[in-house]
Structure formats: C-alpha cells, structure tokens
Amino acid sequence: MNLIIQGLDVNNSDLRELAKLSHADAIERITGQAFRLTHATHSDAVPEYCAQAELDFAFVNAATKLSDFKLIAMDMDSTLLAIESIDEIADMQQIKPQVAAITVQTMRGEISFEESLTRRTALLRGVHQDDLQKVYDERVKLSPGAERMLQLAKQSGIKTMVISGGFTFFTERIKTKLQLDFAAANVLEIENERLTGKVAGEIIGREGKAQVLKQVCAELGVQREQVIAIGDGANDLAMLAEAGVGIAYHAKPIVKQQATYSIDYVGLDGVTNLFA
C-alpha cells in the first residue's frame, strides 16, 4: 500500500512525520505537490495530521496504475469547471443570491436535485440565449489541473466524459474545447431565442447521472472497477457509487463520507497523481 500525500505547500517535515505515522519505508517525489510514501499501513493518525497540515492523503494499492482505468467521468460545475454555470447566468441577471441559495441547499442534500433545477431554471425565464454565450465566453473557467489530468488520461488511453445536472449549452462547448469523448446534461427550453424557464425532457439528476454512466460503460464494454468518477455534490453520489474509484473533489461532507478518496487542496491533476 502506498500513501499519496498532496498539497499546495508540502514540507519535508510533514512527509517525514507522515512516513513515521504510516510506517512507510521510503518517500518518493511524484511532482512538486505530490509525494508517494511506499509500503505504508493505515493509521487513524494520518487523516488527523493531514487535516491540520492542509494536505490531501490517499492510501492506494501500489499495483494500481492509471492505465488500469478505461473511463473518467466528471461532474461539470465546481468540478471540471471552477464555477457554477447556472449561478453565473443568474449573476448576469442580478438574481444570483436567489439561485445560489437553492444551489447550496441541493449540494448539501437538503432538497432533491430535480426540485432544485426546476426552481432555479424558472428564475431564468426570459433570459436571452445570447446571454448564455456571454457567460461561457466571460465566466467559464477550468478547475486547476483539469487540462493536465485530461492530458495524462488521453496518454493512458482513457476515455473522458462530463455528466452534468447543468445544461447542454455548456457541456457541448466544454466537450469540444477539451476534446472529451462523451457529454450529457439537461436541455434548456428556448422559444423565440429566450429561455422559457423550463427544462426540456427528463431531468438528469442524481439517478440520471448514474444511469448515463452505466449506459456509456455498457457501450464501451468497460467494467465498474475500470471507472473513475469525480464529483462535489449530493447529486453526484449515485454516479460515484457506479465507479470503481469515486473522488470527492473540493466536495461537501456528505460526498467525502461516501467517496473512495477526497481531494480538498490540490487541483484535478491530483486524481492522476494517485495512480502515477
């Protein structure tokens, strides 16, 4: 078992102490922000120490490599992207506080995603479709390490996809920009170039995201243990449960509790560092 330690500022003293706590026999550098402690053993002291030092940790099977995986599935908002796209649309319309309050309730698991999306989309009624392009052009920002993670995935022959409870307007553009293999999201109903305040068709929510992942896996002939899924909110839980490795990325507590690993401090390239 390897103990992978990652952080924005990793001190040698922290690595030595963590090696001691986990009875590791060596410390190896992966990147300037990621280190491998070899032949480590589980210790309850490691999570406590890392929380104090603001370090990410993961006990990973030493035999597991990135090339063992065939698919990486990612949530879009606050995961692949460093924004909540619907909140940014709302901000341009001066209604962000109302929309963001519903978003927070959803991420905490306090209301269903379907109810949340219906309520938030209703608040966007009348928004011109050109404003969506303006949000994409001016507000969309990738999470740190996203492009590096996708580059390494591609080099390892791994397919990539974004599964979002957001909107196809954004996922299709992100898919093209990042050369992802698959994308799935909800469709905004538009009439006369303006949003009607409704979602067209069935809403892709918590269970819908898991169903999309299962469909793509079946299409590719990929087994559950060959999948990495990454998300941050309660509506990602079913999707994460369908993957061999579920990553809670800068996530809510409910997601961290159920994920295989959590990344709280470093960027998305921290995912690929786990299996370097």
BATILUM-184349 format. One record per residue: x, y, z of N, C-alpha, C in turn. Coordinates in Angstrom, 2 decimals. Layout:
SITE      nx      ny      nz     cax     cay     caz      cx      cy      cz
SITE       X       Y       Z       X       Y       Z       X       Y       Z
...
END
This chain:
SITE      nx      ny      nz     cax     cay     caz      cx      cy      cz
SITE    0.84   -1.20    0.00    0.00    0.00    0.00    0.87    1.25    0.00
SITE    0.53    2.21   -0.89    1.22    3.49   -0.90    0.33    4.55   -0.27
SITE    0.95    5.48    0.41    0.24    6.65    0.93    0.64    7.83    0.06
SITE   -0.34    8.38   -0.67   -0.08    9.53   -1.54   -0.44   10.80   -0.78
SITE    0.54   11.68   -0.66    0.36   12.96    0.04    0.47   14.09   -0.99
SITE   -0.53   14.98   -0.99   -0.53   16.10   -1.92   -0.93   17.39   -1.20
SITE   -0.36   18.49   -1.65   -0.71   19.78   -1.06   -0.09   20.91   -1.85
SITE   -0.61   22.10   -1.64   -0.08   23.28   -2.33    1.30   23.63   -1.80
SITE    1.56   23.25   -0.54    2.87   23.51    0.07    3.19   22.34    1.00
SITE    3.94   21.38    0.49    4.26   20.17    1.26    5.66   20.31    1.85
SITE    5.74   20.30    3.17    7.03   20.43    3.85    7.67   19.07    4.08
SITE    9.00   19.04    4.01    9.72   17.79    4.27    9.43   17.25    5.66
SITE    9.27   18.16    6.61    8.98   17.72    7.99    7.64   16.99    8.07
SITE    6.66   17.46    7.27    5.36   16.79    7.24    5.48   15.39    6.63
SITE    6.24   15.29    5.56    6.43   13.99    4.92    7.12   13.00    5.86
SITE    8.11   13.48    6.56    8.82   12.58    7.50    7.90   12.12    8.62
SITE    7.09   13.03    9.13    6.17   12.67   10.22    5.10   11.69    9.72
SITE    4.59   11.92    8.52    3.57   11.03    7.96    4.15    9.66    7.63
SITE    5.40    9.63    7.20    6.08    8.35    6.96    6.20    7.56    8.26
SITE    6.47    8.29    9.31    6.60    7.67   10.64    5.24    7.13   11.11
SITE    4.21    7.94   10.95    2.87    7.55   11.40    2.34    6.34   10.62
SITE    2.69    6.26    9.35    2.17    5.18    8.49    3.15    4.02    8.33
SITE    4.29    4.12    9.02    5.34    3.08    8.94    5.81    2.85    7.51
SITE    5.84    3.93    6.72    6.32    3.82    5.33    7.83    3.66    5.32
SITE    8.34    3.02    4.26    9.78    2.77    4.22   10.55    3.71    3.30
SITE    9.83    4.55    2.52   10.53    5.50    1.64    9.57    6.61    1.24
SITE   10.16    7.74    0.85    9.40    8.89    0.35    9.87    9.17   -1.07
SITE    8.92    9.14   -2.03    9.26    9.37   -3.44    8.49   10.58   -3.96
SITE    9.16   11.39   -4.75    8.54   12.58   -5.33    7.80   12.21   -6.61
SITE    6.54   12.61   -6.72    5.77   12.43   -7.96    5.81   13.73   -8.75
SITE    5.42   14.83   -8.08    5.53   16.18   -8.62    5.93   17.07   -7.44
SITE    6.02   18.37   -7.69    6.36   19.28   -6.61    5.29   19.37   -5.54
SITE    4.07   18.89   -5.87    2.96   18.94   -4.93    2.46   17.55   -4.52
SITE    3.11   16.50   -5.01    2.63   15.14   -4.75    3.79   14.21   -4.42
SITE    3.59   13.40   -3.37    4.65   12.50   -2.92    4.05   11.13   -2.58
SITE    4.85   10.10   -2.82    4.44    8.72   -2.57    5.22    8.16   -1.39
SITE    4.52    7.73   -0.36    5.14    7.07    0.78    4.89    5.57    0.61
SITE    5.95    4.82    0.35    5.80    3.42   -0.05    5.68    2.49    1.14
SITE    4.99    1.36    0.87    4.77    0.30    1.88    4.21    0.88    3.18
SITE    3.20    1.74    3.04    2.57    2.36    4.20    1.46    1.47    4.74
SITE    1.12    1.66    6.00   -0.01    0.96    6.61   -1.00    2.00    7.13
SITE   -2.28    1.60    7.13   -3.33    2.51    7.58   -3.11    2.93    9.02
SITE   -3.37    4.21    9.26   -3.27    4.74   10.62   -4.29    5.86   10.77
SITE   -5.08    5.83   11.84   -6.06    6.88   12.08   -5.41    8.23   12.32
SITE   -4.13    8.21   12.63   -3.41    9.46   12.89   -3.15   10.23   11.60
SITE   -3.14    9.55   10.45   -2.82   10.20    9.18   -3.89   11.23    8.78
SITE   -5.20   10.87    8.78   -6.21   11.88    8.43   -6.19   13.09    9.35
SITE   -5.97   12.85   10.64   -5.93   13.95   11.60   -4.75   14.88   11.31
SITE   -3.60   14.29   11.05   -2.40   15.09   10.78   -2.59   15.90    9.49
SITE   -3.12   15.24    8.46   -3.28   15.91    7.16   -4.30   17.05    7.24
SITE   -5.34   16.88    8.03   -6.33   17.95    8.19   -5.68   19.18    8.81
SITE   -4.83   18.96    9.80   -4.13   20.06   10.46   -3.15   20.75    9.51
SITE   -2.47   19.93    8.68   -1.44   20.46    7.79   -1.99   20.91    6.43
SITE   -3.30   20.74    6.23   -3.95   21.07    4.95   -3.31   20.31    3.80
SITE   -3.28   19.00    3.97   -2.74   18.10    2.95   -3.79   17.07    2.56
SITE   -3.79   16.70    1.28   -4.64   15.61    0.82   -3.89   14.29    1.00
SITE   -4.61   13.24    1.36   -3.96   11.94    1.52   -4.84   10.86    0.90
SITE   -4.20    9.77    0.50   -4.94    8.61   -0.02   -4.07    7.37    0.13
SITE   -4.64    6.33    0.70   -3.97    5.03    0.74   -4.37    4.29   -0.53
SITE   -3.40    4.03   -1.40   -3.67    3.47   -2.73   -2.90    2.17   -2.91
SITE   -3.57    1.19   -3.48   -2.90   -0.07   -3.79   -1.72    0.20   -4.72
SITE   -0.55   -0.25   -4.32    0.67    0.03   -5.08    0.62   -0.55   -6.49
SITE   -0.18   -1.59   -6.70   -0.25   -2.24   -8.01   -1.18   -1.52   -8.98
SITE   -2.01   -0.61   -8.47   -2.99    0.09   -9.32   -2.33    1.26  -10.05
SITE   -2.44    1.23  -11.38   -1.86    2.28  -12.21   -2.96    2.98  -13.02
SITE   -2.66    4.18  -13.49   -3.64    4.95  -14.25   -4.11    4.17  -15.48
SITE   -3.21    3.45  -16.11   -3.55    2.70  -17.33   -4.51    1.54  -17.07
SITE   -4.77    1.22  -15.79   -5.74    0.18  -15.45   -7.17    0.66  -15.68
SITE   -7.35    1.97  -15.78   -8.69    2.54  -15.94   -8.98    2.82  -17.42
SITE  -10.27    2.79  -17.75  -10.69    2.98  -19.14  -11.59    4.20  -19.33
SITE  -12.11    4.75  -18.23  -13.04    5.87  -18.35  -12.95    6.77  -17.11
SITE  -12.89    8.08  -17.35  -13.01    9.07  -16.27  -14.27    9.88  -16.53
SITE  -15.20    9.85  -15.57  -16.45   10.59  -15.67  -16.44   11.73  -14.65
SITE  -16.75   12.93  -15.12  -16.65   14.11  -14.26  -17.96   14.88  -14.22
SITE  -18.29   15.37  -13.05  -19.32   16.40  -12.93  -18.75   17.67  -13.58
SITE  -19.60   18.61  -13.98  -19.10   19.83  -14.61  -18.92   20.98  -13.62
SITE  -20.03   21.46  -13.04  -19.97   22.65  -12.20  -19.27   22.37  -10.88
SITE  -18.29   23.22  -10.56  -17.47   23.11   -9.35  -16.64   21.83   -9.29
SITE  -16.50   21.18  -10.43  -15.61   20.01  -10.53  -14.70   20.22  -11.73
SITE  -15.16   19.90  -12.91  -14.35   20.19  -14.10  -14.20   21.71  -14.27
SITE  -15.27   22.42  -13.97  -15.22   23.88  -14.01  -15.13   24.43  -12.59
SITE  -14.50   25.59  -12.47  -14.35   26.25  -11.16  -15.52   27.17  -10.85
SITE  -16.61   27.03  -11.61  -17.80   27.87  -11.41  -19.04   26.99  -11.34
SITE  -20.16   27.59  -10.89  -21.49   27.01  -11.04  -22.15   27.78  -12.17
SITE  -22.30   27.16  -13.33  -22.73   27.89  -14.53  -24.09   28.56  -14.35
SITE  -25.02   27.87  -13.71  -26.35   28.47  -13.54  -26.29   29.69  -12.61
SITE  -25.39   29.64  -11.63  -25.22   30.81  -10.75  -24.65   32.00  -11.52
SITE  -23.77   31.70  -12.48  -23.17   32.78  -13.27  -24.18   33.41  -14.23
SITE  -25.08   32.58  -14.77  -26.17   33.13  -15.59  -27.00   34.07  -14.73
SITE  -27.32   33.58  -13.52  -28.14   34.37  -12.60  -27.46   35.68  -12.21
SITE  -26.13   35.62  -12.03  -25.39   36.80  -11.64  -25.51   37.89  -12.70
SITE  -25.44   37.50  -13.96  -25.57   38.48  -15.03  -26.98   39.08  -15.10
SITE  -27.93   38.34  -14.51  -29.32   38.84  -14.50  -29.69   39.47  -13.15
SITE  -28.68   39.65  -12.28  -28.89   40.23  -10.94  -29.83   39.41  -10.05
SITE  -29.82   38.09  -10.23  -30.64   37.24   -9.35  -29.80   36.11   -8.74
SITE  -28.49   36.32   -8.66  -27.61   35.25   -8.16  -27.93   34.83   -6.72
SITE  -28.20   35.75   -5.78  -28.46   35.29   -4.40  -29.61   34.29   -4.30
SITE  -30.69   34.53   -5.06  -31.84   33.62   -5.03  -31.47   32.24   -5.58
SITE  -30.75   32.23   -6.70  -30.38   30.97   -7.34  -29.31   30.24   -6.53
SITE  -28.31   30.97   -6.04  -27.22   30.36   -5.29  -27.72   29.71   -4.00
SITE  -28.72   30.32   -3.38  -29.26   29.76   -2.13  -29.87   28.39   -2.38
SITE  -30.53   28.23   -3.51  -31.11   26.92   -3.88  -30.00   25.94   -4.21
SITE  -28.95   26.40   -4.90  -27.82   25.55   -5.25  -27.18   24.96   -4.00
SITE  -26.96   25.79   -2.99  -26.33   25.33   -1.75  -27.18   24.26   -1.07
SITE  -28.50   24.49   -1.03  -29.40   23.50   -0.43  -29.28   22.15   -1.13
SITE  -29.14   22.20   -2.45  -29.04   20.98   -3.23  -27.75   20.24   -2.96
SITE  -26.64   20.96   -2.97  -25.33   20.34   -2.77  -25.23   19.69   -1.39
SITE  -25.97   20.24   -0.43  -25.98   19.68    0.92  -26.93   18.48    1.03
SITE  -27.73   18.26   -0.01  -28.66   17.15    0.02  -29.96   17.47    0.74
SITE  -30.25   18.77    0.92  -31.44   19.17    1.68  -32.70   19.13    0.82
SITE  -32.56   19.35   -0.47  -33.70   19.21   -1.39  -33.25   18.39   -2.59
SITE  -34.20   17.78   -3.29  -33.83   16.94   -4.43  -33.27   17.79   -5.56
SITE  -32.41   17.18   -6.36  -31.82   17.92   -7.46  -32.89   18.35   -8.45
SITE  -33.85   17.46   -8.70  -34.91   17.76   -9.67  -35.71   18.99   -9.25
SITE  -36.06   19.05   -7.96  -36.79   20.22   -7.46  -35.94   21.48   -7.58
SITE  -34.67   21.33   -7.22  -33.74   22.45   -7.27  -33.61   23.01   -8.68
SITE  -33.36   22.11   -9.64  -33.15   22.57  -11.02  -34.42   23.23  -11.56
SITE  -35.57   22.65  -11.25  -36.84   23.23  -11.71  -37.02   24.64  -11.16
SITE  -36.73   24.82   -9.87  -36.89   26.13   -9.25  -35.88   27.14   -9.78
SITE  -34.63   26.70   -9.94  -33.59   27.63  -10.43  -33.83   28.03  -11.88
SITE  -34.23   27.04  -12.70  -34.47   27.33  -14.12  -35.65   28.28  -14.29
SITE  -36.65   28.14  -13.45  -37.82   29.02  -13.52  -37.42   30.49  -13.31
SITE  -36.42   30.69  -12.47  -35.95   32.06  -12.20  -35.24   32.67  -13.42
SITE  -34.85   31.82  -14.38  -34.13   32.31  -15.56  -35.06   32.61  -16.74
SITE  -36.35   32.51  -16.51  -37.31   32.76  -17.60  -37.08   34.15  -18.20
SITE  -37.02   34.19  -19.53  -36.86   35.46  -20.24  -35.43   35.80  -20.60
SITE  -34.46   35.04  -20.06  -33.05   35.30  -20.39  -32.82   35.00  -21.87
SITE  -32.13   35.89  -22.57  -31.85   35.71  -23.99  -30.72   34.70  -24.16
SITE  -30.81   33.88  -25.20  -29.79   32.84  -25.39  -28.39   33.43  -25.63
SITE  -28.32   34.66  -26.11  -27.01   35.30  -26.29  -26.31   35.52  -24.95
SITE  -27.11   35.66  -23.88  -26.52   35.84  -22.56  -25.82   34.57  -22.08
SITE  -26.28   33.42  -22.55  -25.62   32.16  -22.21  -24.22   32.12  -22.83
SITE  -24.13   32.57  -24.07  -22.82   32.62  -24.73  -21.90   33.60  -24.03
SITE  -22.47   34.67  -23.54  -21.66   35.67  -22.82  -21.10   35.06  -21.53
SITE  -21.92   34.27  -20.83  -21.46   33.58  -19.62  -20.32   32.63  -19.98
SITE  -20.52   31.87  -21.07  -19.48   30.93  -21.48  -18.18   31.66  -21.81
SITE  -18.28   32.73  -22.56  -17.09   33.46  -23.01  -16.38   34.18  -21.86
SITE  -17.15   34.72  -20.92  -16.56   35.60  -19.90  -16.39   34.96  -18.53
SITE  -17.17   33.92  -18.23  -17.16   33.39  -16.86  -16.61   31.97  -16.72
SITE  -16.72   31.18  -17.76  -16.30   29.77  -17.65  -14.80   29.68  -17.43
SITE  -14.43   28.94  -16.40  -13.03   28.79  -16.02  -12.82   27.35  -15.56
SITE  -11.79   26.72  -16.10  -11.49   25.34  -15.72  -10.93   25.27  -14.31
SITE  -11.20   24.18  -13.62  -10.58   23.96  -12.32   -9.07   23.76  -12.51
SITE   -8.28   24.15  -11.53   -6.83   23.94  -11.63   -6.51   22.47  -11.90
SITE   -5.55   22.24  -12.77   -5.11   20.88  -13.04   -5.98   20.09  -13.99
SITE   -7.09   20.68  -14.46   -8.02   19.95  -15.33   -7.35   19.51  -16.63
SITE   -6.68   20.44  -17.29   -6.07   20.11  -18.58   -4.95   19.08  -18.43
SITE   -4.18   19.18  -17.34   -3.11   18.20  -17.09   -3.70   16.82  -16.85
SITE   -4.75   16.74  -16.07   -5.40   15.45  -15.82   -5.90   14.83  -17.12
SITE   -6.55   15.64  -17.95   -7.09   15.12  -19.20   -5.98   14.71  -20.17
SITE   -4.88   15.44  -20.15   -3.73   15.09  -20.99   -3.17   13.73  -20.59
SITE   -3.00   13.51  -19.29   -2.47   12.24  -18.81   -3.45   11.10  -19.07
SITE   -4.74   11.39  -18.95   -5.77   10.37  -19.23   -5.69    9.95  -20.70
SITE   -5.57   10.92  -21.57   -5.50   10.62  -23.00   -4.25    9.80  -23.33
SITE   -3.14   10.17  -22.71   -1.89    9.43  -22.93   -2.00    7.98  -22.48
SITE   -2.87    7.73  -21.49   -3.07    6.37  -20.97   -4.20    5.63  -21.67
SITE   -4.78    6.26  -22.70   -5.84    5.61  -23.47   -7.18    5.60  -22.78
SITE   -7.38    6.52  -21.83   -8.62    6.58  -21.06   -9.63    7.50  -21.75
SITE  -10.87    7.03  -21.89  -11.95    7.86  -22.41  -12.39    8.85  -21.32
SITE  -12.90   10.00  -21.73  -13.32   11.02  -20.78  -14.72   11.51  -21.09
SITE  -15.44   11.83  -20.02  -16.80   12.33  -20.23  -17.19   13.29  -19.11
SITE  -18.09   14.20  -19.46  -18.68   15.09  -18.46  -20.16   14.73  -18.36
SITE  -20.63   14.51  -17.12  -22.04   14.22  -16.86  -22.53   15.30  -15.92
SITE  -23.43   16.13  -16.40  -23.80   17.31  -15.62  -25.30   17.42  -15.39
SITE  -25.64   17.92  -14.22  -27.01   18.31  -13.95  -27.27   19.71  -14.48
SITE  -26.25   20.30  -15.09  -26.36   21.61  -15.72  -26.94   21.49  -17.11
SITE  -26.43   22.30  -18.02  -27.08   22.40  -19.31  -26.16   22.05  -20.48
SITE  -26.77   21.46  -21.52  -26.01   21.05  -22.70  -25.36   22.24  -23.39
SITE  -25.94   23.44  -23.23  -25.32   24.63  -23.83  -23.86   24.71  -23.43
SITE  -23.56   24.39  -22.18  -22.19   24.47  -21.68  -21.42   23.16  -21.89
SITE  -22.06   22.02  -21.63  -21.32   20.75  -21.74  -20.84   20.48  -23.16
SITE  -21.65   20.82  -24.16  -21.24   20.56  -25.54  -20.05   21.42  -25.94
SITE  -20.03   22.66  -25.45  -18.90   23.55  -25.76  -17.63   23.08  -25.02
SITE  -17.80   22.63  -23.76  -16.67   22.12  -23.00  -16.15   20.83  -23.62
SITE  -17.05   19.99  -24.07  -16.66   18.73  -24.73  -15.77   19.01  -25.95
SITE  -16.19   19.98  -26.74  -15.42   20.34  -27.94  -14.08   20.96  -27.57
SITE  -14.12   21.90  -26.63  -12.90   22.61  -26.22  -11.84   21.67  -25.67
SITE  -12.26   20.71  -24.84  -11.32   19.82  -24.16  -11.17   18.47  -24.86
SITE  -11.90   18.30  -25.98  -11.85   17.05  -26.74  -12.23   15.84  -25.88
SITE  -13.32   16.00  -25.13  -13.85   14.90  -24.34  -14.57   13.92  -25.27
SITE  -14.72   12.70  -24.82  -15.35   11.68  -25.66  -16.87   11.67  -25.55
SITE  -17.39   12.02  -24.37  -18.84   12.00  -24.16  -19.26   13.19  -23.30
SITE  -20.53   13.59  -23.46  -21.09   14.65  -22.63  -22.59   14.41  -22.49
SITE  -23.11   14.64  -21.30  -24.55   14.52  -21.07  -24.97   15.58  -20.07
SITE  -26.13   16.20  -20.33  -26.63   17.25  -19.43  -28.10   17.51  -19.76
SITE  -28.67   18.48  -19.08  -30.06   18.85  -19.30  -30.18   19.89  -20.41
SITE  -31.35   19.91  -21.03  -31.59   20.81  -22.17  -32.52   21.95  -21.75
SITE  -32.05   23.16  -21.91  -32.87   24.34  -21.62  -33.90   24.53  -22.73
SITE  -35.14   24.73  -22.36  -36.19   25.00  -23.35  -36.08   26.47  -23.78
SITE  -35.97   26.68  -25.08  -35.82   28.04  -25.63  -36.90   28.28  -26.68
SITE  -37.59   29.40  -26.55  -38.58   29.81  -27.55  -38.32   31.26  -27.91
SITE  -38.30   31.54  -29.20  -38.05   32.91  -29.68  -36.77   33.48  -29.08
SITE  -35.74   32.62  -29.00  -34.40   32.98  -28.55  -34.32   33.32  -27.07
SITE  -35.37   33.02  -26.31  -35.35   33.28  -24.87  -35.72   32.03  -24.08
SITE  -35.14   31.91  -22.87  -35.43   30.78  -22.02  -36.88   30.85  -21.54
SITE  -37.55   29.69  -21.57  -38.94   29.65  -21.10  -39.02   29.46  -19.58
SITE  -37.88   29.13  -18.97  -37.88   28.83  -17.55  -38.13   27.36  -17.26
SITE  -38.09   26.54  -18.32  -38.33   25.10  -18.17  -37.17   24.29  -18.74
SITE  -37.06   23.06  -18.26  -36.09   22.11  -18.80  -36.82   21.20  -19.78
SITE  -36.26   21.01  -20.96  -36.89   20.16  -21.97  -36.55   18.69  -21.67
SITE  -37.59   17.87  -21.66  -37.36   16.43  -21.46  -37.12   16.07  -20.00
SITE  -36.70   14.83  -19.80  -36.47   14.31  -18.45  -35.20   14.91  -17.85
SITE  -35.28   15.28  -16.58  -34.14   15.90  -15.90  -33.08   14.86  -15.56
SITE  -31.82   15.16  -15.90  -30.70   14.33  -15.48  -30.28   14.82  -14.10
SITE  -30.65   14.06  -13.10  -30.30   14.39  -11.72  -29.42   13.32  -11.12
SITE  -29.61   13.06   -9.85  -28.76   12.12   -9.13  -28.75   10.72   -9.77
SITE  -29.93   10.15   -9.95  -30.00    8.80  -10.53  -29.73    8.85  -12.03
SITE  -30.13    9.94  -12.67  -29.91   10.07  -14.11  -28.44   10.08  -14.47
SITE  -27.62   10.72  -13.64  -26.18   10.75  -13.89  -25.58    9.34  -13.81
SITE  -26.05    8.57  -12.83  -25.58    7.19  -12.69  -26.01    6.35  -13.88
SITE  -27.24    6.59  -14.35  -27.76    5.83  -15.48  -26.96    6.13  -16.75
SITE  -26.62    7.40  -16.96  -25.80    7.77  -18.13  -24.44    7.08  -18.07
SITE  -23.84    7.06  -16.89  -22.54    6.40  -16.72  -22.64    4.92  -17.05
SITE  -23.69    4.27  -16.57  -23.87    2.84  -16.84  -24.04    2.58  -18.34
SITE  -24.78    3.46  -19.00  -25.01    3.31  -20.44  -23.71    3.43  -21.24
SITE  -22.89    4.41  -20.88  -21.62    4.60  -21.58  -20.68    3.42  -21.31
SITE  -20.67    2.94  -20.07  -19.83    1.78  -19.74  -20.24    0.57  -20.56
SITE  -21.55    0.36  -20.70  -22.05   -0.76  -21.49  -21.65   -0.60  -22.96
SITE  -21.74    0.62  -23.44  -21.38    0.91  -24.84  -19.90    0.64  -25.10
SITE  -19.06    0.96  -24.13  -17.61    0.80  -24.28  -17.12   -0.58  -23.85
SITE  -17.99   -1.34  -23.19  -17.56   -2.63  -22.65  -16.61   -2.47  -21.47
SITE  -16.85   -1.41  -20.68  -15.99   -1.09  -19.54  -16.62   -1.61  -18.25
SITE  -15.80   -2.21  -17.41  -16.28   -2.72  -16.12  -16.25   -1.61  -15.07
SITE  -17.07   -1.78  -14.03  -17.17   -0.78  -12.97  -15.80   -0.43  -12.38
SITE  -14.96   -1.44  -12.14  -13.67   -1.20  -11.50  -12.68   -0.47  -12.41
SITE  -13.04   -0.27  -13.67  -12.19    0.45  -14.62  -12.59    1.92  -14.76
SITE  -13.48    2.36  -13.87  -14.03    3.73  -13.97  -13.62    4.57  -12.77
SITE  -13.21    5.81  -13.07  -13.01    6.84  -12.04  -14.11    7.88  -12.24
SITE  -14.85    8.19  -11.18  -15.87    9.24  -11.26  -15.52   10.33  -10.26
SITE  -15.74   11.58  -10.67  -15.33   12.74   -9.85  -16.51   13.69   -9.70
SITE  -16.81   14.07   -8.45  -17.91   15.00   -8.22  -17.77   15.73   -6.91
SITE  -18.69   16.69   -6.68  -18.58   17.51   -5.47  -19.85   17.62   -4.66
SITE  -20.99   17.23   -5.24  -22.26   17.44   -4.54  -23.07   16.18   -4.36
SITE  -24.15   16.31   -3.60  -25.00   15.16   -3.28  -25.57   14.50   -4.53
SITE  -25.81   15.29   -5.59  -26.36   14.70   -6.81  -25.33   13.88   -7.59
SITE  -24.09   13.85   -7.10  -23.06   13.02   -7.74  -22.91   11.66   -7.06
SITE  -23.58   11.45   -5.94  -23.34   10.24   -5.13  -23.64    8.95   -5.88
SITE  -24.75    8.90   -6.60  -25.09    7.67   -7.33  -24.09    7.41   -8.45
SITE  -23.63    8.46   -9.10  -22.61    8.31  -10.15  -21.31    7.79   -9.56
SITE  -20.90    8.34   -8.43  -19.67    7.89   -7.78  -19.79    6.43   -7.35
SITE  -20.98    6.03   -6.94  -21.20    4.65   -6.49  -21.10    3.65   -7.64
SITE  -21.28    4.13   -8.87  -21.19    3.25  -10.04  -19.76    3.09  -10.54
SITE  -18.82    3.78   -9.90  -17.42    3.73  -10.34  -16.57    2.91   -9.38
SITE  -15.52    2.33   -9.91  -14.59    1.60   -9.07  -13.89    2.51   -8.09
SITE  -13.62    3.75   -8.55  -13.00    4.77   -7.70  -13.85    6.03   -7.79
SITE  -14.36    6.47   -6.64  -15.13    7.71   -6.57  -14.31    8.78   -5.88
SITE  -14.15    9.92   -6.53  -13.34   11.01   -6.00  -14.24   12.17   -5.58
SITE  -14.15   12.57   -4.32  -14.83   13.77   -3.84  -13.88   14.94   -4.05
SITE  -14.21   15.82   -4.98  -13.31   16.93   -5.32  -13.81   18.23   -4.72
SITE  -13.04   18.77   -3.75  -13.43   20.00   -3.05  -14.93   19.93   -2.72
SITE  -15.30   18.82   -2.10  -16.70   18.42   -2.02  -17.35   18.70   -0.67
SITE  -18.68   18.55   -0.67  -19.47   18.66    0.54  -19.21   17.43    1.42
SITE  -19.38   17.56    2.75  -19.11   16.45    3.67  -19.81   15.15    3.31
SITE  -21.06   15.23    2.85  -21.81   14.02    2.52  -21.14   13.22    1.41
SITE  -20.46   13.92    0.51  -19.77   13.25   -0.60  -18.46   12.64   -0.12
SITE  -17.73   13.38    0.71  -16.46   12.88    1.25  -16.67   11.59    2.04
SITE  -17.79   11.51    2.74  -18.07   10.34    3.57  -18.23    9.08    2.74
SITE  -18.70    9.23    1.51  -19.02    8.06    0.69  -18.04    7.80   -0.45
SITE  -17.13    8.73   -0.70  -16.17    8.58   -1.80  -15.00    7.68   -1.41
SITE  -14.32    7.15   -2.41  -13.12    6.36   -2.17  -12.01    7.25   -1.63
SITE  -11.82    8.40   -2.30  -10.79    9.36   -1.92  -11.36   10.77   -1.97
SITE  -10.75   11.67   -1.21  -11.13   13.08   -1.24   -9.92   13.93   -1.62
SITE  -10.18   14.94   -2.44   -9.17   15.94   -2.78   -9.74   17.29   -2.38
SITE   -9.11   17.92   -1.40   -9.61   19.18   -0.86   -8.72   20.38   -1.16
SITE   -7.45   20.14   -1.46   -6.50   21.24   -1.55   -5.89   21.40   -2.94
SITE   -5.47   20.31   -3.57   -4.81   20.42   -4.87   -5.86   20.39   -5.98
SITE   -5.39   20.50   -7.24   -6.28   20.53   -8.38   -6.63   19.14   -8.89
SITE   -7.29   19.11  -10.05   -7.75   17.84  -10.61   -6.61   16.91  -11.03
SITE   -5.42   17.47  -11.28   -4.30   16.60  -11.60   -3.94   15.73  -10.39
SITE   -4.46   16.09   -9.22   -4.28   15.25   -8.04   -4.90   13.87   -8.21
SITE   -5.92   13.77   -9.08   -6.56   12.47   -9.35   -5.56   11.54  -10.03
SITE   -4.91   12.03  -11.06   -3.97   11.18  -11.80   -2.70   10.90  -10.98
SITE   -2.35   11.82  -10.09   -1.18   11.59   -9.23   -1.37   10.38   -8.31
SITE   -2.62   10.06   -7.98   -2.89    8.92   -7.11   -2.39    7.61   -7.70
SITE   -2.40    7.56   -9.04   -2.08    6.29   -9.71   -0.84    6.42  -10.59
SITE    0.01    7.39  -10.26    1.25    7.61  -11.04    2.25    6.49  -10.78
END
